Amino acid sequence: MEHNKKYSFSEVEKQEVFKENNSKKRFLWLILIILTFGVFFTFIPLSIYNKTPMLISVLASSVFTFFLFQLIYNFNNCSRQNINKLRTSIIFLFVIIWIFMIFLFWMHFSVSESSEIRNNGVKVAGTILEGKSIKGGRGRAYSVVVQFKTAENVVITVNESVDEDEFLKFKTGQKIELIYSLNDPKIIELLTNKSAIKNYYGSEERDLTISDLFKLLDLNDSASLTMLKKIAYEWKFNSDSTFYLKGKTTAISIDESDKLIFYSMGSEYWDFPEELETLGFKKTHDSDNMKTYESPMIIVNVQLIIKELQAYTTTEIYTTKLN
């Protein structure tokens, strides 16, 4: 009896020691998880990330998921029984966690890069040297080689990833605007898409509405250009400052007789009448290519012009003076 009691007590003691060791191990895994976040979220320089963002994200996610797995499951050996248990219980969950963490680390690095550009960016002109299109398992990856000079007159060449739409618009030798980081000139952002332009200039990057055109009638030239640039940064004066231009297909002229003409190639012929009716304008004329709307103070003509297989919209706005 005494021998049995001693054996039983020894087993209980072993279990207590095992639990204590198990708690210490789990505490260690928790510390390692926290350190993983600290290292990959804080101490990895953007210059390193910028070279292999996906590889670093996969590495960070793999380390994090392994430590989390040990924290929860405390996997101590690779016996067949344990492996079979894993296949039927939590391994699928940890694969999902692993994929999610790749996305999380990648997004963190992308946000950090955007923040670096926003806080320490310098705008310069660059030149497209060449473009590359590489076919992969999930489609094609596109990039361009860009060269520019820093404020210190140092020539920098960078290979920058772009989307398909941007890639198709670029040409070898094309001049573009870009922003580079003062801390690391290899970190750049091309000012060639609406998202980048919107983030850098704070513009809305949208199309004009009829209400926007009404506001322009009450502004001087400088204020009009400021307003237009807040809507889309590409707006500018033409060479003799008689027109406001956006690209090669959109223009506005405003004369001193309270008349504005808006030239465009968009869907304004269909969109503007809907907006005018919403604003309470009365339709006074409607033909195949011309619609007229009036209010007590404003007359608007929206005309569709088809020339050489291209469709243009001309919107004329007149203000009327009450006697």
N, C-alpha and C positions, 0 to 999 in steps of 0.2 A: 504493500500500500504506500509506504513512504517513498519507494523507488518510483512508483507511478506518479505520485504528486510532484516529485522533483522534476520528472520528465515533462509533465504538463506545464509547470511553471516556466521551464526553459523555453518551451514553444511560445508561450505568451510573450516572454521577454524578447524572443527573436522577432516576433511580429511587431512589437513596439519599435525595435531598432530599425526594422524594414520600413515602417511608416515614417520614422524620423528621417531616414536616408531619402525616402521617396519625396518627402516635403522639401528637403534641401535641393534635390535635383530639380523639382518643379520651380522652385524659387530661382535657381540658376537659369532655367530656360526662359523664365519671365524677364530676368535682367538682360539676357541675350536678345530677346525680342525688342526691348526698349532700346538697346544699343544699336540694333539693326536700323530702327527708325532714325535714331540720332545720326548715325554714320551716313546713310543714304539720303536722308532728307536735308542734312545740314553741312556735312563735311566733304561731300564729293564736289569738286570744282566743276563749274559749268563748262570749262574748257575741255575736261575729260568726258563729261556727259555728251557734249556736242559731237564728239567723234563717233561714239557708239551708243546712242540713247536706248535702243531696244535691247542690246546685249546687257547693259547695266541694269535695266528694268527687270529683265529675266533673272539676272543674278540676285538682285535684291529680293525679288519675290520668292525665289527658290530658298534663300537663306531664311527669310521670314517664315515661310510655310513649314520648313523643317523644324524650326524652333517651336512654332505653334503646335505642330503635330506632337512633339515630345512633351510639351507642357500639358496637353490634354490627354494624350494616349499613353505617355511614358513607355515608349516602345524599347524594350531592353534586348530582345534577341530576334533572330530571323528564323525561328522554328516554323515548320510547315503549318502547324496549328495556328500560330499567330498570323502567318501570311494569309491563310484561308479566311481567317476571321476578318482581316482587313479588306479582302476582296468583297466581302458581303456586307460591310458596315459603313466605314467612314472614308474610304479612299476616294470615292467619287466626290464627296463633299470637299475634300482637301484639294482636289484638282480644280474645282470651281473657285475655291479661295485663292489658289495659286494664279489662275487666270485673272481674277479680279485684282489681285495685288500687282500684277504686271501693269495693268491699266492704270492703277492708282499711282504707282511710282512714275510711270511714263507721263501721266498728266501733271504730276508735281514738277517734274523736270521741265516740262513745256511751259508751265505757269512761271517757274523761276526764270526761264530764259526770256519770256515776254516781259517780266518785271525788270530784268537787267537792261533790256533794250529801252524800256520806257523811262527808267531812272538815269541811265548812263549812256543813252544812245546819241549818236551824231549822224545827221543826214548828209549824205554825199551822193555824187553821181557815180555810177558804175557802168561797166560794159560786159555784155554777154559774150563769152569767148566760144562756148560750145554747149550743146545739150546732149543728154544721155537718156536713153530709154532701155530699161532692163526688164525682161520678161521673167516673172516669178510664178510661184504656184498659185497665187491668188490674183493674178493680173500683172499689170506693168507698173514699175516704179520709175518716176521721172525726176531728173535733176538737171541743173544748169551750172556751168562753171562761170563765176562772176569775178571780175577784177576791178579794183578801185584803189584810190589813194587816200590814206588817212590825213588828218589835220597836220601830222608831222611829215607829210609827203612820203610815207612808206607805202610801197605797193603791196597789196594783199590780194591773194587769189583764194577763193572759197568755192567748194562744191556744195550747192544748196538744193535741198529737195523742194519740188513744186508739184502742184496737182496737174492733171492732164490738160485742163482748160488753159492754165497759164502757159504750160509747155508749148502748146500749139500756137500761141500768140507770139512767142519769142522768136527772134531771128539772130543769127550770128552777127556780132558787131552792134547790136541794138543798145542804145543808151537807156538806162533805167535809174530810178531813184531807189536808194536803200538806206538802212540805218545800221550802223555797227556799234558795238560796245566799246567804250573807252578802256574798260578793264581787260577786254579780250577781243581784238578786232576780228577774230575768226567767227565770233558770234554775230550774225547779221539777220536782218529781216528785209525782204524785198517789198517795196511799196508798189506792188503791182496787182493787188487784189483788194476788194472792198473791205474785207475784215482787217487787213493790216493798216490800210489808210484810215479806217474808222478808229482803230485803237490809237494810232499815233497822233492824228490831227483832231480827234474828237468830233468828226463830222458824222452826219447821219447816213450818208451814202445811199440815198433813195432818189426816186424820181420826183419831179415837181408836181404839185397839185394845182388846181385852179385857184385855190385859196392862197397859195404861195404867190401866184402871179398878181393877184389883187393887192397883196401887201407891197409888192415891188413898186406899184404905181405911186405910193406915198413916200418912197425913199429916194435919197440922192444917190449919185453914182457909187460913192465909196460905201455907203450903208447897204446898197443893193448887192454889191460884190461880196461884202462880209456875210450877208444873209445867205447868198447862193453858195458860198464856200462852206457854210455850216451844214447845208443840205447835202452837197457833194463837193469835195475839195477840188475836183478837176475844173470847176468853173473859173474862167479868167476873162480879161479883156482881150479883144483882138488887137492887132498892131497899132491901129489908129484910135483905139478906145471908143469905137462907135457901136460895137456889139459885145455882148457877153457870150462866150463860147464854152461848150463842153464837148470835147472830142471834135469829130469832123461832121457830126450829123445833128447837133443840137445848138440852137442859138436864140438869143433874145435881143430885141431892139426896143428901146424906150425913147420916144421923142418928147419934146416939150409941150406938145398939144394934147397931153393926157391920153396917149395912145401907146399900147404895148403890143408887139407881135412876137409870138413864140413859134419857132420852127423846130420840128422834131420828126423822128421816124419811128416813134413808139405807138402805143395803143391809145393815144390821147383822143383820137376822133371818137372812140367808143367810151372812154373813161370819163372825159370831161363833161359830156352831156348828163351822165348819171349824177355826177357831183353837183352840177348846176341845178338840176331838179331837186336834189336834196337840200340845197341852199335856198330854195324857194323862187328860183328864176322861172320866168314864163317863156315857153317856146313860141317864137313868133314866125319862124320860117323853118321848113324841113324839106330838103330835096335830096337827091341821091348822094351828092358830095358836099352839101353845105347845110349847116344848122345854125340858127340864130336864137339866142336867149337874151331876155331883157329883164332888168330890175329898174326901179325908179332912178338909179344913179349910174348903172353900168349896162353896156351892150356888149355881147360876146358873140363873135362869129367863129365857128369851128369848121374848117374846110379840109377835105381830103383831096390831095392832088396825086394823080398817078402819072408818072413820067418815066419812060424807058424802063418799064417793068419794075419800078420802085415806087413805093407809096410814101407820101409825106403828109404830115398834118400841119396846117397853119392855123394858129389860134390868135385872133385879133380881139383886143379888149379896148373899149372906148369908155371914157367917163363922160357923163352928161352933166351940164351945169344948169341948175334951176334958176329961172329968172325971178 
